[in-house]
Amino acid sequence: MHGTTISAIGYECGDLRPVSDLAGTTTADISPLVTEIVHFRESRREIWDLAAAAAERTLATADRPDLVLYVSENDPDTTGSLARILDRLGLNDVEHLALSGQDCGNLVPAVRVASDALASGRCERVLLLLADRAEGRDRIMASGLSVFSDGAAACLLSGGPEPAGPRLRVEAAGSRTAVRPADAEPAEQGLLSTVRLASGTVTDLLDTLGRTRADFRYAILPNYRPAAQKFLLAAMRIPPDRLLLGPVTELGHCFSADLLITLHRLAASGALDPGDRLLLATGGPYSWSALAVEYTS
């Protein structure tokens, strides 16, 4: 994956709403979420529309892509959505593909697909779109991890000169999977499985790179409750002072778009310095993935 750079991140989110508005929609105790997450994002726009809006922000500073990857777990018509997106962006003749299957953990597998396409030499620039809405799903995540938000993120992945703006050089990616029957075990067992996957994935990634946890200035996780992020960080055996929180209190958890939005916000705020090595980690119901990147500017 050396040589792949993430740049020109753009995003679009729904309207800001207080988590307390969800009090009448669930029997779960949402008091920890009200204090730790505070807000979530809600939109009535179609998923493809959110994706196209994020892509327009990316393409405002980036060259025309050779491949478009569209990632959505909740879009009921990805084929139709891709056609609408490409037509709106003026990319009607560009190769395209829809990806899904790891729910909120789709980012790292999508980056790996894009990197493979770049390494093959058949394309020079890949436009990656990640977009989702809760759309009838319970907005309260399992185990009270966070609150689902509606939003989209887009970025350009390339192997050559990148457009202006924040850039992240991809060093390596890794993942582990352990599929299990959905109703075969209590939620606590599922959490233990996630902990094992998270720990193993980071160990594998570090072995691949020949690095240690101390080589990474920050670890960045999805916008779960800060208490949950610290728990997962401990499972990955990363010191707590390495955790760099994203805009948790105003963003909620935007499915697989979460980490790109967080990276853009952190870079814009000046929280990252050139040369910072970052460990990004995210997971789906039966998987955990990690991405090692270097913030270059």
N, C-alpha and C positions, 0 to 999 in steps of 0.2 A: 504493500500500500504506500510505500515511499514515493514521493512525488505528487501525491494527490493533495490538493489544497481546497479547503472550504472557504468561500468568500461570498460577498454580496448578499448577506442574509437580509431577508425582508419578512415581515409578518403582518398579520391582520387578526384582531381578536374581537370578540363580542363585547357588549356593553357591561360595564362594571355593576355588580350587584352584591349586596351583603350576604354572607353565608347564613345569617340569621333568618333570611327569607325562606330557607328550606326547612324550617322547624316543623311546619305542618305537613311535610311531604314524606316523613319517615318516622319510624318508631325508635330509631337509634338515638343515642345520646350524642348530640352534635356540639355540645359545649366546648370540647377541646378544639374542634374545627373552627368554631366562631372566634376563638382567641388566637389560634395559630395560623389559620388560613385567611380568615377575615372576609375576603372577597372572592367571587368567582366571576366568570365571563359568560354571558348568554347572548346568543344571536339567533335571529329568525332567518338569516340568509342561508341559501343552499350551501352545502359543503363545497361544491365546485366553485361557487362564487367567492367564498373565502380564500380558496386556493389560488384562484386567478388574481385576486387582489394582492395577495402576498407575492405572487410571481411578478406582477407588474412593478412592484417596488424593487425586486431583485434585478429585473431586466433593464431598469432605468439606468443602472451603472455597469451592466455586464453585456458581453457580446452574445450573439445568437447561439443557442445550444444546438448540439447534434443529436441529443437524446433527451427525452423528458420522462422522468420517473414520477409517478403519482402514487402516493401512499395514503390510504384511508381505510380504517377498520369499519367505519359506520356508513359509508356511502353505499346505497343500495344499487347504484347503476354506474359503476366506474367506467364502463365503456362509453356511455353517453356523456359522462362528466368530462372525460378526457377530450372528447370531440368538442365540447363547449369551451373548455379551457384553451385548447390549441387554436380554435377559431378566434377567440377573443384576443389572444396574444399574437395573432398573425403567424403562427407556426404550423400551418395546416399540412405542410409536407415533411414535418420532422418526425423521426422514429419515436415511438412512445410505448410505455409499458406501465401497468398498474401492479402494485405490490401490496400485500397485507399478510396477516396470519400470526403476528406476535403482539397484537393489540398495542399497548403503550410502548412496547419495546421494538417497534419497527425501524427506528432511526438507524441503528448500527448495521443491521442486515442490508438496509437500503444503501448506505454508504459503501458497503462491501461490494454490492452489485455495481454501483457506479464506478468504483475504483477498478474493478475487473474490466469493465467496458473501456475505461481510459487506458489501462495497461495493455489491452489487446491492440490498441492503435486504431480501432475502427471509429473512434470519436475523440474529440478534443475537449468538449465542454458538455457537462451533464447538468440539466436543470432538475433539481430535486424538490418536489412539493409534498408536504405533509399536512393533511387537513382532516378535522373531525368535528362533529357536534355530538352532544349527548343523545339527542333525538330519541326520547322515550326511555333511555337507560336511567337507572337510578343515579343521580349525580353524586351520591355519597359512595366513595370507593369502599371495597371490601376491607374489613378490619379498621375502618375509619382513617385510612391513610391520607386521603385528601378529598377534594371536591372537583369533579370533572368540569372543565371549561371548554367553551366553543372557540376554536381558533385555527389558524393555519400559519405555517412557516415555509419559506422557500430559500434556497441557496444555490450557488453555482459550485460545482466540483470540476476542477480542471487540473491538468498536468503541466500547463505552461504559464505564461504571464497572466496574472490575475488582475481584476479590476480594482479600483481604489476602495478603501474601506478596510474593516477588520478582516484579517486572514488567519486561518488556522491550518497548519501543516499536519496531515494525518500520518502518524508513525506506525500504528498497528491497531488491529481490532480483534476481539475474541468473544466467544459466546459458549454457553453450555445450555443443554436442553434436557429436561426430564418430564416427559408427558405422562400424565396420570389421569385416571377416570375422574371426571369433575365432581361426582358425588360420593367418591369412595372413601373420603377421609375428612375429618373435621378441619375447620379453618386453621387451627393451630398447627396441624401437620403440614398444611400447604405453606404456611409461613416458614416452618423449619426447612422445607425443601428449597424455598427461595433463598434462605440464608446460606445453605450449602452451595447452591448454584452461584451466588454472588461471590462467596469466598473462593471457590474453585476457578471462576472466570478470571478474577484479578490475578490469581497466582499463575494461571496459564499465560496471561498477557505479559506479565513481568518476565516470565521465563523466556518467552519469545523475544522480548526486547533486550534481555540481559540487564534489566534495570531493577531497582528496588523501589519500595514505596516512598522512600526519602527523596527520590529523584523528581517527584511531582509536587509542585508548590500547592496545588489545589485539587480537590475532588469535587465534582459537580454532579448532583443527582436531580431527578425530576422533582417537581414542586409538591412533594409530600409534606406532611406536618414536620416541622423541624425536629421534633422528638423522634419521629420515625426515621428521618434521614440520619440522625446520629446513631440510631440502633443499627441501621444497615451499614453505616461506615465502620462501626465496631465489628460487624460480621466480616467485613472485608479486611479487617486488621489494619485500618488506616487511622492515624492519630486524629483526634477530634478537631485539632486546630487547623487541619487541612481542609475542612469542609467550608466551601464558599456557597452561601445561600443565594439563590436567585430571588426574583421578585415574588416570593411566595404569597405575601399578604394581599397583593393586588392582582394576581394572575390566576391563582388556582392551578389545576393540573390540566394542561392542554394536550392530553394524549401524547402521541409521538412527536408533536411539534414542540413540546416543552423545552427540550435542551437547546434547540437552535434559538428560540426566543430568549432564553436566559443568557446564552452566549452573546447575543446582540446587545442586550441590555447591560450586561456586565462590561463589555468593551466600551460602550457609549458612556458609561459612568466613570471610566478610568480605573476600574477595579483590577484590570489586567495590565501587565507590563510585557513588552516584547521579550521573548525568551522564556516566558512562563510555560512550564509543562503542565498540562491538565489531564486528569483522568476523569472521563465522562462515563457514567454507568447508568444503565436503565434495564428494566425487565418487563416481561409479559407474564401471562398466567403460568407458563411452564418453561420459561427461559430467563436467562440473564445475559446481558451483553455489556462490554466495556470498550471504550475507544480512547487511545492515547493520542493526544494532539499537542502541538506546540503553537502558542500564540505568537505570531511573527510581527504583527503590526496592527 
